[in-house]
Amino acid sequence: MSQKGSVSAKVYLRPLLYSLLLAAGIGIGVGINIPAKDKFSQILNIIDKDYVDSAERSRLEEDAINGMLAELDPHSTYIPQKYVEFSQRQLRGNFEGIGAEFFIFNDTAVIMSMAENGPAMLAGLQLGDRLIKANNTLLTGKDLDNHKITDAVAGVKKTIINAVIYRRREKRSFSVNITREVVYYKSVDVYYLADATTGYIKIDRFAANTHTEFLIAINALLKSGMKNLIIDLRDNGGGLLSESVKIANEFLHKNQQIAYTLGLHRKRENYAADGKGVFKEGKIICLINQNTASASEILSGCLQDNDRAVILGNRSFGKGLVQEPFLLTDGSSLRLTIARYYTPSGRCIQKPYGNNIEQYRNEIYRRNEKSDTLDSASISGKGFFTNGGRPVFAQGGISPDVILRDTIADSTEIETIMPGLFYSRMFELFEFDECASQEKYLKIHSKSVVELVRNFEVSDQMVMRFISSAKKVIYLRNLRYSKKTASLIKKHLKATFALKIFGEKG
């Protein structure tokens, strides 16, 4: 989620609460004479005093605020006080904790990734380990959620967590002490020369240190002889607009426009290049997919509108709303949509939205039900042109210059077969749990990704074991074997092995 400017000290809780009554349609009764001013607080006071049972005031307030914000747009959100610092850390790109990312599987917290040389890794934990207990907090059961895990593992640096771990591969449990530290997560996690003159840089998100990391990557590639560049923004959900703008600046000549924002109560704010970029001439390809969102859409849209890059992939998510944080009196925070993003050609990249947030988020899975090509009948916005006069389109998101059919088939066909499987992390989890011996064999007999692709075939038996494991997730319980399902699962299992053995290059 994008952040614009610094945290405001202004308190906007009261005027928002005024609008609650209209949004929620609360009736207070004909016989009660209550002035219009601050009705919400007065209603809460009446509930405190006269309601038949006890009612938790803070919960009522938060539920009402969340209900009101749901009437506005999918990206305006309320953040309780205890999660404000965690939310800010996500944008800063650093945390005080153990340096592990978890996935809830079978009512248990599973370690899916670890920061390099972070506390969890230094304590000897492995991918696939189950975190059963952290100090006195049991991390299993049907009530387990991400907030509960975060509360248990995050904390002040140099404090110790006594963790109980279950290692499924070895079928054993053990205890280990983990010392919390400040953990930094890279947002530019892989870069290399794809050939003698073509560089490749993958950007995972836009945090406070992304531009710095990007400069390190691109300067290293330039020293190695890079002439052309591939920027990979696939699955980049966005982050700080300021970092996206700084990276776009590296590719443009002075005064070329990067983006602008505009809202009912916000004047137009323009972002333009200063001409000091390090890569203003070489050719660029930018990879996007349906999970490329927000700040990453600003970068790809800017490169497209300035005829600076060829955009490859399939249409991006379509998140073009700007959120600004407002600190409330109790320490909680409101991230309110205050403007829209626009690309240099004037396109607003925000896709249509209603009150159904799940439908809005899952729209990317339904795109394969209709043509997502650039035929005139499917174009909702017309009359947009790049600096060079090429027509570009406003369908919600960034439409690529070249659609990669394999990318669309790969990501959306599997969602048609079983929504949620492609992004469930089951492929990684299955490799962690089931494939230790196979992984060791591949490490010995595959010296390169090419050899792995040529020499390794996923068996039907492995597919059946995968399906059996995946069905333990409640929303995957209807997964069934078919030739199409097996073909897609085999493809992604092979990719998972390549990732594990050869890293991001794999």
N, C-alpha and C positions, 0 to 999 in steps of 0.2 A: 504494500500500500504506500502511495506516495505521500511525502510530507513537504509542505511548502512553508518556508520560513521557520522561525524559532517558535517555541511554545509560548503562546500568548498568556499574559497574566489576567486577561479579561475573563470575567465569569459570565457565561451565557446560559446558565442553568434555568434562571427564572423565566425569561421569555420563551424558552423552549417548553417549559412546563405549562405556560399559558396555552400553547397550541395543542397540548395533550388532549384536552377535552374535546376539541374538534376532531382530532385524529381518531380517538378511541370511542367517541360518541357516548361519553359518560352522562347519565342522567342523575340528577340529585334530588328529584322529587319536587312536586308543585308547591307543597306547603312550606318549604324551607327558603327563607329569604336571605341569600348569601350574595354579597357584592361580587361583581365580575372579577375584581382584582384578586389575584393569588388564590383562585378557586382550588387548585390542586393541593396546596398546603392545608387549606381548611378542610378539604375532604379527608385527607390523611389524619388530621386532628380528630374529626368526628369518628373515624374508624377506631383510632386509639382509645377514644373515650367510651364509645357505645356499641362496638361490634360484639356479637354474641360469643365469639371465641377470641383467643389471642391471635394477633397478626403481627408478623415481623415487618416493621415499617420500611427498613432499608431494602428488603426484598421486593416489597410492593413498588417502591420507587424505581428500582432497577428494572423490574418487569415492565412497568409503564413506559419508562424511557425507551427500552428496547422495542416495545410495540410501536411507539411513536416514530422512531427512526426507521423502522421497517416500512413505514408509509412513504418515506422520502426517496431513498435510492438504496441499491445493494451495498454501498461502500461507506455510508455514514454509520459509525459504530460508537458504542459506549464502552469504555474500558474501566473496570473496577480498580480501586486504588491499589490493591495488592498486585495487579498485573501491569501497572503503568511503567514501572522500571523495566520489566521484562520486554515490553513492547518497544521501549526506547533502545534497549540493547540490541534488538533485532536490526534496527536501522543503523546503529553504530557498528555492528559486526563483531561485538565481543560480549562475552558472558562471564559471570563468576559461577562456576559450576564444575562438572566433571568432564565436560567435553565429549558428550555422547548424544546421539539422536536416537529416539525410540519409536517403535511401531507397536501398537497394541494388537496382539494376536492371541486368540484363545484366552482372553481375559488376563493376559500377562504382558509386561513391558519387555520388548525384545530390542537389543542394541542393533541398530541398522547401519550406523556410521559413527566414526570417532575422529576427533581432531588429531592431526599428526602430532605425536609426542605430548598429547593432552593428558590430564590426570587419569582418565579411564585406561588409556593405552599404557601409560607408565605403570599402572597398577596390575597389568597383565590380563585385562579383560579382552575378549575376542568378539568379533562380529557374530551375531546369533545368540550370544549369552542372554539369559533371562534374568532381569533384576527382580528378585522376589521381595526383598525388603531393604529399606534404606533407613538406618537407625531404628526407630520404633514404628515406622510407617510400612504397613503391608501393602505391596503393590501388585496384588492379584484380586480377581473378583469382578463381578458384573458392574460395579460402580466405578471401575478404574477409567480415568480419562486423562487427557494430556495435561490438564491443569494440576491434577493430583501428582503426576510424575514430576512436573516442573517444581511444585512446592517442595517435594521431597529431595530433589537433587541440587537445586539452585541454592546459593547461599554465599556468605562472606568468604573470601579467599583465606586460605590457611586453616579453615575449619575442616573437620574430618567426618566423613560418612562411613559408618560400618555397614557394608553391603553384604547381603546374602545373594549369591549367584547360583543359578542352575545352568550347567553346560550340557546341552542336550546331546551333542556329539559324543561326549564321554559318559553320559548318564550319571552325572555326579553333581552334588551341591557343595559349596564351600563359602567361607566368609573372607572378606578382604576389606582393608581400610583404604579409602580413597580420599586424598587431600584436595579440597576444592582450590582452584586457581582461576585467574583471569584467562579465558580461552578465546583466541582469535580465529574466526572462520574466514577463509579466503573466499572471495567472490570471483576471482580469476584463477581457477584451479588447474587449468591445463593450457599450455601453449607449446607449439613446436613447428618446425618446417615440414610441411606436407610433401614438398619436393624442393629442389634446389633454390627456387625463388618465390615459393608460395607459403606464406605463414598462416597459421591457424590459431585463433584465440577463442576460448569459450568463456563467456561471462554468465555466471549463475544468477546473480542478483546485483542490485545497485545499493550498496551500503556505504558508510562514510569513508572507507578506504579503497573503494573500487577503482577510482581514477588513478590513484597512486599505483595500485597493483597493475592496472592496464599499461601505464607508462613503462613499468619495469619489463613487462612482457613484450611490448612492441619495440622498445629500444633494443632488447636482446635479440629479437628477430631481425631487426634492421642491421645490426652488427654482423649477423650471420648470413647476410646477403638477400634478405627478403625484398622483393619488388612488388608483390601483390599479396592481398590479405583476405582470408576468410574469417568473418566474425560469426560466431555461433550464439544466437540468442534463443535457441529452442528451450522451452520449459523455464525461461526466465520470467518470473512473475512480477518483476519491477522492483520498486524501492524508492530511493531518493532521486527526485527529478534533477537536483543539482549535479549529481554524479553522471547521470545520463547526458546532460548538457555539456559537461566538461569533456566527456569522451567524444561526443559529436564534434566539438570544437577542434579536435585533433585532425579532422579530415577536411575541413572547409576553409575557404579563403575569407579574408576580412569582409565583414558585413553580410555574409550569407546568413539567411535566417535559419535558426534551429527549430524553434517552436514559439507559440505564444499561448497564454491562458487568458480566459475572460469569464466573468460571472456577473450576475445581476448586481451584486454589491461589491464587485471587484473590478477595477479598471483593467484594461488590457495591459498585460505585462509581456514584453517581447524579449526573446533570447536570440542573440546573434553572435557569430564567430568573431574572434579578435584577430584572426590571421596568423596566430603563433603556433598552429598545429604542427605536429611532427610527421604527418603522413597525408599531405594535401594532393599528391599526384598519382600514386599507385592505384591500380585497379582493386575493387572491393566486391566481394560476394557476401551477402548477409543472409544467414539461415534463420528462418522463423517457423513456428508451428502454432497450433491452436492454444498452447499454454504460454505463448509470448504475450506479455501483458504490460500495460501501464507504461512505466519509464522505458522499458525495452521497445514498446511500440513507438514512443517518441523518437528514439534513436533510429529505428528502422524506417519510420516514416520520413524523418529528416533526410536520411541518406537517399531515399527514393525520390522525394520531391526535388532535391538538389541535383538529381541525376548523378549522384556520387557512387551509388552501388546498385548492383543487380540483386533484387530480393528473391530468394528461392525458398520454397516450402509450401505451406498452405496457410490460409487466412488466420491472422492472429486473433487473440481472445476478444478484444474490443472493450478495453477498460480505459476510458478517457476522462475520468472525473478526478479532480484535485481535492485532496483532503487536507485540512489544517487542524492541528490539535488545539483544544481549549482546556485549560486546567480548571477544574471545579473546586469549590471551597473545601470539600472533604478529601482532596488529594486524588480523586478519580479524574478521568479525562474523557473528553468528547472529541472524536475525529469527525468533523463535519465537512461534507462536500461544499466547497465554496466557489469552484470554477470548473471549466472544462478545458482540456488540452486541445490544441489545434496544431496541425502540421503546417509547414510553410505555405502549402497550396491552399490552406483554409479548410482542410478536412477535419471534422470532429470524429475521432476514432471510437467514440462510445457507441456500443450497440444498444438497441432498444431494451428497456427493462420495465417490469411491472412490479406487483407486490409479491410474486412468487420467487423467492431468492433461489431455491433449489432448481427451479425451471431455468432461471437465468444462468446459473452456473453450468448446468448440464446441456445448455444449448450447443456447446461445442461437439457433443456426442451425436447430435441429431443432424449435423450438417451433411452427412453422407446420405440422408434421406432425400435430399434435393441437390440439384447441381450447385456446386460452389465455384463454377467457372465465371469468367468475366463477360458473359453474354448480356446484352442490353436489358433484357427482361428482368435480370436479377439485380441490376444496379439500382440502389436506392438513392444515391447521390450522384449528380452529373455535373459536368462543367468544371472539373478540377484538372489542372495540368501541372506538370513538372516545369522547372525552369527552362528545359529544352523543348517544351511543347508537347510532351507525351501525355496522353490522358491517364489519370489515376482515379481510383474509385473509392467511394465511401459506403461500404456495406456494414460498417461496424467492425473495427479492426483494420489492419493493413493487408490488402490483397497483394499477393506476391506478383512479381513480373513473370516468374516461371513457376508454375505449379508442379510440384513433385508428386506424381500420382502414387508412387510407392509409399510416400510418407502418409498420404491420406488413407490409403488402403490399410497400411500397417496400424495406424492409431485408431481409426474409426470402425473398421470392420470388427476388430476384437471387442470394441465396446458394444457393437450391435449384437454380437454373440453373448457377451456377458458384461454389462455395464459395471465398471469399477475394477475389473481384473487388470487392465493395463497399468493402472496407477495404484494398485493395492500393495505393492512391494512384495508380492508373493513369489516372484521370480527370484529375488535376492534371498528371501527367507528360505525357500526350498534349497537353494544352493548351499546356504549356511548349514542347514540341518541334514540334508540327505546325500550330499555329493562330495564328501571329503576325499574318498578314495579315487573318485573320478577326477577330481581337481589335481591330486598328486600325479596321476597318470598323465594328464594333459601338460602339466608343468615340465615333465621329463621329455615328452614326445612332441611338444609344440614349441619351437624356438621363435615363432613369429605368429602374428594373427592370421596371416595367409595359410600357414601350415595347419592351424587349428580349424579354420574354415574347411580346408580340403580333407582333413583326416578324421574329424570328429562328427559323428552323427548321433543325435538324440534318439533313443529307442522309444518304441511305443510303450514299453513297460515303464520307462521313466515318466512319460506323459501321464500314464494312469496313476502313478504315485503322486505326481504333481496335482492332478485333479482331486484325488482323495484328500490331500493336504489342504488345498484351497477351499474345499467345501466346509472346512471347519470355521471359516469366516461366514457370518450369518448372511451377508448380502451376496455371497458366492455359492450358497448351498445348492442352487439349481444348476450349477455347471455340469455339463454332460459331454461325453466324448463324441466327436464327429471328425470327419476327415479335415474339414476346414479349421475346427478348433485345434486339432492336433498339429496341423501345419503351422499355425501361428504360435502355439506354445513352444514347439520345437525351435522356431526361429528366435524367440526371445530367451529361451534357456541357453541357446548357444551364445547369444550376445551377453548374457549374464556371466557365463564362464570367461568370455574374452575380457570383460570388465574386471573380473576378479584377478585374473592371471596377469593381464597386461596394463591394468589401470585404465584411465580415461582414454588413452590412445587406443586401447582395445575396443 
